[in-house]
Amino acid sequence: MQKHGKEKHMRAVRLGAAFLAGAIALGLSGASGAETVRFAQQYGVGYLPLMVMRHNHLIQKYAAQSGIHDVKITWSTFGGGAAMNAALLSGNLDFASGGVGPLLKIWDKTQGIYDVHGVAALNSLPNLLNTTNPNVHSIADFTDKDRIALPAVKVSIQAITLQMAAAKEWGDKHYDKLDHLTVSMKHPDAMAALLSGGGQIDAHFTSPPYSVEELADPKVHTVLSSYQVLGGKSTFNTLWASAKYRKEHPKMFDAVFKALQAADRFIKAHPEEAAQIYIEEAHSKLPKKLIVSIITNPENEFTTTPKNIMKYADFMYKTGSIKHLPKSWKDVFFKNVWNEPGS
């Protein structure tokens, strides 16, 4: 009985201590406005604004200005937008990032449920369809022997851009003519496979720095640019979240957007420092000079302004990839970017 009483007493002490610790933590949380926010990104220079946000602690800076002084931020890396969307819908992610295609997909799928919208564009960057096949000079030259790597078959922004190019080449009914040649691969793996010449793939639809690295090899040439297909500069990557998150965490949402704007200003004003941040954050072995050249290339913009969103939306609606056609690009994005000259 004495032993039982002692164990009971110790359990009570432990429970009391746990309760006290929880109460203290709760009190501190309430006092400091503690919040946890979970981000995900993919591979490439297109995600440089997120890397700058992380490296320079910009989210914490703007969160503190709104009274949130204790911010826990987690970052994950995904190989494609489809997996990221699954994580967002399962409640394991707050902010996802990727191409316009995955954004439009989840915007379409979650209407009236999670109501996922774009927070902002991350950039306007051209994607290049590169190949080692000397006989391929246009998409019409691809044969059944060729294999084209991209992040996710049919749903990645590269896959959709390729379909748009096919529709222009062979007519709308044949937009999927090249789909059977595409394979899903992460950009780093696809670049390695292309340059190795092992035969697994002989083409890769990709973005900087991978497109630039590939073209440094004399065996590689470009077949197509996404800017050609879209008729000018177009958004490549975007950041998105659910309306539920925005409603429940308005200060954090605002802090993230302000941090993204600050990151863009930093990249433009300090390309050398931004390049070094990319090398550190991406664990890249590329020469800093190469990254600086990508950042300062006039074709490449780090901007929150969505561009050519409706061209993607119109095409995806026409082909049945999305069921709802937005009336304008503003339907796809939250109001915080409505005053920007989007399209």
C-alpha positions as CSV (number, residue, x, y, z in Angstrom):
1,M,0.0,0.0,0.0
2,Q,2.8,2.3,0.9
3,K,4.5,1.7,-2.5
4,H,1.2,2.2,-4.3
5,G,0.6,5.4,-2.5
6,K,4.1,6.6,-3.3
7,E,3.6,5.8,-7.0
8,K,0.3,7.6,-7.0
9,H,1.9,10.6,-5.4
10,M,4.7,10.7,-8.0
11,R,2.2,10.5,-10.9
12,A,0.4,13.4,-9.4
13,V,3.6,15.4,-9.1
14,R,4.5,14.6,-12.7
15,L,1.0,15.5,-13.9
16,G,1.1,18.7,-11.9
17,A,4.5,19.6,-13.3
18,A,3.4,18.9,-16.8
19,F,0.3,21.0,-16.3
20,L,2.3,23.8,-14.9
21,A,4.8,23.7,-17.7
22,G,2.0,23.7,-20.2
23,A,0.3,26.6,-18.5
24,I,3.5,28.5,-18.5
25,A,4.1,27.7,-22.1
26,L,0.6,28.7,-23.0
27,G,1.0,32.0,-21.1
28,L,4.3,32.7,-22.8
29,S,2.7,31.9,-26.1
30,G,-0.1,34.2,-25.5
31,A,2.2,36.9,-24.4
32,S,4.6,36.7,-27.3
33,G,2.1,35.6,-30.0
34,A,4.0,32.4,-30.8
35,E,3.2,30.7,-34.1
36,T,4.4,27.8,-36.1
37,V,4.4,28.0,-39.9
38,R,5.4,25.3,-42.4
39,F,6.8,26.0,-45.8
40,A,7.7,23.8,-48.8
41,Q,9.7,24.5,-51.9
42,Q,11.2,22.7,-54.8
43,Y,14.6,22.8,-56.6
44,G,16.2,25.7,-58.6
45,V,17.0,29.4,-58.6
46,G,13.2,30.1,-58.9
47,Y,12.9,29.5,-55.2
48,L,15.6,32.1,-54.4
49,P,13.1,34.5,-52.8
50,L,12.2,31.8,-50.2
51,M,15.8,31.1,-49.6
52,V,16.5,34.8,-48.9
53,M,13.5,34.9,-46.6
54,R,14.9,32.0,-44.7
55,H,18.5,33.1,-44.6
56,N,17.8,36.7,-43.7
57,H,15.1,35.8,-41.1
58,L,12.7,38.1,-42.9
59,I,9.5,36.3,-41.8
60,Q,10.6,36.7,-38.2
61,K,11.3,40.4,-38.8
62,Y,7.9,41.2,-40.2
63,A,6.1,38.9,-37.8
64,A,7.7,40.7,-34.9
65,Q,6.4,44.0,-36.3
66,S,2.9,42.7,-36.0
67,G,3.4,41.4,-32.4
68,I,4.4,37.8,-33.1
69,H,7.8,37.4,-31.4
70,D,8.1,33.7,-31.2
71,V,8.0,32.1,-34.7
72,K,8.9,28.4,-35.4
73,I,9.4,27.9,-39.2
74,T,9.9,24.5,-40.8
75,W,11.0,24.0,-44.4
76,S,10.6,21.0,-46.6
77,T,11.7,20.2,-50.1
78,F,9.5,18.4,-52.6
79,G,10.2,17.1,-56.1
80,G,6.9,18.4,-57.6
81,G,3.7,20.3,-57.0
82,A,1.4,17.3,-56.8
83,A,3.0,15.9,-53.7
84,M,3.1,19.3,-52.2
85,N,-0.6,19.8,-52.8
86,A,-1.3,16.5,-51.1
87,A,0.7,17.6,-48.0
88,L,-1.2,20.9,-47.9
89,L,-4.6,19.2,-48.1
90,S,-3.6,16.7,-45.4
91,G,-2.9,19.5,-43.0
92,N,0.9,19.0,-43.0
93,L,1.8,22.2,-44.8
94,D,0.8,25.9,-44.6
95,F,2.5,27.4,-47.6
96,A,3.3,25.5,-50.8
97,S,5.2,26.7,-53.8
98,G,5.6,25.5,-57.3
99,G,4.5,26.1,-60.9
100,V,1.3,27.8,-62.1
101,G,-0.1,24.4,-63.2
102,P,-0.2,22.9,-59.7
103,L,-1.6,26.2,-58.3
104,L,-4.4,26.2,-60.8
105,K,-5.1,22.5,-60.1
106,I,-5.5,23.0,-56.3
107,W,-7.4,26.3,-56.7
108,D,-9.8,24.4,-58.9
109,K,-10.1,21.4,-56.7
110,T,-10.6,23.2,-53.4
111,Q,-13.2,25.7,-54.3
112,G,-15.8,25.9,-51.5
113,I,-13.7,23.6,-49.4
114,Y,-10.2,24.8,-48.5
115,D,-10.3,27.6,-51.0
116,V,-6.6,27.6,-51.8
117,H,-5.4,30.7,-53.6
118,G,-2.1,32.1,-54.7
119,V,-0.3,34.3,-52.2
120,A,1.9,35.8,-54.9
121,A,4.2,35.0,-57.8
122,L,7.8,34.1,-57.0
123,N,9.3,35.0,-60.3
124,S,9.0,35.1,-64.1
125,L,11.6,32.7,-65.5
126,P,11.8,30.8,-68.8
127,N,11.8,27.0,-68.8
128,L,13.9,25.5,-71.5
129,L,13.3,22.2,-73.3
130,N,16.9,21.0,-73.8
131,T,18.0,17.8,-75.6
132,T,21.1,15.9,-76.5
133,N,19.4,14.5,-79.6
134,P,21.1,16.2,-82.6
135,N,18.1,15.4,-84.8
136,V,15.6,17.3,-82.7
137,H,15.3,21.0,-83.5
138,S,11.5,21.4,-82.8
139,I,9.0,19.4,-80.9
140,A,7.8,17.9,-84.2
141,D,11.1,16.1,-84.5
142,F,10.6,14.0,-81.3
143,T,9.9,10.3,-82.0
144,D,8.8,7.4,-79.8
145,K,12.5,6.7,-79.1
146,D,12.8,10.0,-77.2
147,R,12.1,10.6,-73.5
148,I,11.5,14.0,-72.0
149,A,12.0,14.5,-68.2
150,L,10.0,17.0,-66.2
151,P,8.9,17.2,-62.6
152,A,5.5,15.6,-62.9
153,V,3.8,14.1,-66.0
154,K,0.7,16.0,-67.1
155,V,0.4,18.3,-64.0
156,S,3.7,20.2,-63.7
157,I,4.0,23.6,-65.3
158,Q,6.5,22.1,-67.7
159,A,4.1,19.4,-68.7
160,I,1.3,21.8,-69.3
161,T,3.6,24.2,-71.3
162,L,4.6,21.2,-73.5
163,Q,0.9,20.4,-74.1
164,M,0.3,24.1,-75.1
165,A,3.2,23.8,-77.5
166,A,1.8,20.6,-78.9
167,A,-1.6,22.2,-79.4
168,K,0.0,25.0,-81.4
169,E,2.0,22.6,-83.5
170,W,-0.7,20.0,-84.2
171,G,-4.0,21.6,-83.2
172,D,-6.0,21.6,-80.0
173,K,-7.2,18.0,-80.3
174,H,-3.6,16.8,-80.2
175,Y,-2.4,18.8,-77.2
176,D,-1.4,15.5,-75.5
177,K,0.6,14.1,-78.5
178,L,3.9,14.1,-76.6
179,D,2.6,13.1,-73.2
180,H,3.6,9.5,-73.7
181,L,7.2,10.6,-74.1
182,T,7.3,12.4,-70.7
183,V,8.7,10.9,-67.5
184,S,8.6,12.3,-64.0
185,M,12.0,13.2,-62.5
186,K,13.4,15.7,-60.1
187,H,15.4,18.4,-61.9
188,P,18.8,17.4,-60.3
189,D,18.3,13.8,-61.3
190,A,17.1,14.6,-64.7
191,M,20.0,16.9,-65.4
192,A,22.4,14.2,-64.3
193,A,20.7,11.6,-66.5
194,L,20.7,13.9,-69.5
195,L,24.4,14.8,-69.2
196,S,25.5,11.3,-68.5
197,G,24.2,10.1,-71.8
198,G,23.0,6.8,-70.3
199,G,19.9,6.7,-72.5
200,Q,17.3,7.0,-69.7
201,I,16.2,10.3,-71.2
202,D,17.5,12.6,-74.0
203,A,15.5,15.7,-73.2
204,H,14.7,17.8,-70.1
205,F,12.2,20.6,-69.7
206,T,13.7,22.6,-66.9
207,S,14.5,26.0,-65.3
208,P,17.7,27.8,-64.1
209,P,20.2,26.8,-63.0
210,Y,19.7,23.3,-64.5
211,S,18.9,24.7,-68.0
212,V,22.1,26.8,-67.9
213,E,24.3,24.0,-66.6
214,E,23.0,21.7,-69.3
215,L,23.7,24.2,-72.1
216,A,27.3,24.4,-71.0
217,D,27.7,21.0,-72.4
218,P,28.3,21.2,-76.2
219,K,26.1,18.1,-76.7
220,V,23.0,20.0,-75.4
221,H,20.8,22.5,-77.3
222,T,17.5,24.1,-76.7
223,V,14.4,23.0,-78.6
224,L,11.8,25.3,-77.0
225,S,11.4,28.1,-74.4
226,S,8.3,28.6,-72.3
227,Y,8.4,32.3,-73.1
228,Q,7.9,31.3,-76.8
229,V,4.8,29.3,-76.0
230,L,3.3,32.0,-73.7
231,G,4.2,34.9,-76.0
232,G,6.4,36.7,-73.5
233,K,7.4,36.8,-69.8
234,S,5.3,34.5,-67.7
235,T,5.1,33.4,-64.1
236,F,7.0,30.2,-63.4
237,N,6.7,29.7,-59.6
238,T,4.1,30.9,-57.2
239,L,3.4,30.6,-53.4
240,W,-0.1,29.5,-52.3
241,A,-2.1,28.8,-49.1
242,S,-5.6,28.1,-48.0
243,A,-8.2,30.8,-47.2
244,K,-8.6,29.0,-43.8
245,Y,-5.0,29.6,-43.0
246,R,-5.2,33.3,-44.1
247,K,-8.4,33.8,-41.9
248,E,-6.9,32.1,-38.8
249,H,-3.4,33.6,-39.1
250,P,-3.9,37.0,-40.7
251,K,-0.8,38.6,-39.1
252,M,1.5,35.7,-40.1
253,F,0.0,35.7,-43.7
254,D,0.8,39.4,-43.9
255,A,4.3,38.9,-42.5
256,V,5.0,36.2,-45.1
257,F,3.9,38.5,-48.0
258,K,6.0,41.4,-46.7
259,A,9.0,39.1,-46.3
260,L,8.6,38.0,-49.9
261,Q,8.5,41.5,-51.1
262,A,11.6,42.4,-49.1
263,A,13.4,39.3,-50.5
264,D,12.7,40.5,-54.1
265,R,14.1,43.9,-53.3
266,F,17.2,42.3,-51.7
267,I,17.8,40.1,-54.8
268,K,17.6,43.1,-57.1
269,A,19.8,45.3,-55.0
270,H,22.3,42.7,-53.9
271,P,22.7,40.1,-56.6
272,E,26.2,39.0,-55.4
273,E,24.9,38.4,-51.9
274,A,21.8,36.7,-53.2
275,A,23.9,34.4,-55.3
276,Q,25.9,33.4,-52.2
277,I,22.7,32.8,-50.3
278,Y,21.6,30.4,-53.1
279,I,24.9,28.5,-53.0
280,E,24.6,28.1,-49.2
281,E,20.9,27.3,-49.0
282,A,20.9,25.0,-52.0
283,H,24.3,23.4,-51.1
284,S,25.3,24.2,-54.7
285,K,28.7,23.7,-56.1
286,L,28.1,26.0,-59.0
287,P,30.4,29.0,-59.5
288,K,29.0,32.1,-57.8
289,K,29.6,34.0,-61.1
290,L,27.1,31.7,-62.9
291,I,24.4,32.3,-60.3
292,V,24.9,36.1,-60.5
293,S,24.6,35.9,-64.2
294,I,21.2,34.1,-63.8
295,I,20.0,36.6,-61.3
296,T,20.9,39.6,-63.4
297,N,19.7,38.2,-66.7
298,P,16.9,40.6,-67.9
299,E,14.8,37.5,-68.9
300,N,14.7,36.5,-65.2
301,E,12.5,38.5,-62.8
302,F,12.0,37.9,-59.1
303,T,8.6,39.5,-58.6
304,T,5.3,39.0,-56.8
305,T,3.3,40.1,-59.9
306,P,1.5,37.2,-61.6
307,K,2.0,37.2,-65.4
308,N,0.2,35.2,-68.1
309,I,-1.8,33.2,-65.6
310,M,-4.9,33.4,-67.7
311,K,-3.2,31.8,-70.7
312,Y,-2.5,28.7,-68.6
313,A,-6.0,28.8,-67.0
314,D,-7.7,29.1,-70.4
315,F,-5.7,26.2,-71.8
316,M,-6.2,23.9,-68.7
317,Y,-9.9,24.6,-68.7
318,K,-10.2,23.9,-72.5
319,T,-8.4,20.6,-72.1
320,G,-10.4,19.6,-69.0
321,S,-7.5,19.8,-66.6
322,I,-9.5,22.2,-64.4
323,K,-13.3,22.4,-64.2
324,H,-13.6,26.0,-63.3
325,L,-12.5,28.9,-65.5
326,P,-11.4,32.0,-63.5
327,K,-12.8,35.2,-64.8
328,S,-9.4,36.9,-64.3
329,W,-6.1,36.1,-62.7
330,K,-7.4,37.8,-59.5
331,D,-9.8,34.9,-58.9
332,V,-6.8,32.7,-58.5
333,F,-4.9,35.0,-56.1
334,F,-5.6,36.6,-52.7
335,K,-6.4,40.3,-52.6
336,N,-2.9,41.3,-51.4
337,V,-1.6,41.3,-55.0
338,W,-4.7,42.6,-56.8
339,N,-3.2,46.1,-57.1
340,E,-0.2,44.7,-59.1
341,P,-0.3,44.8,-63.0
342,G,-1.0,41.0,-63.3
343,S,-2.3,39.1,-66.3
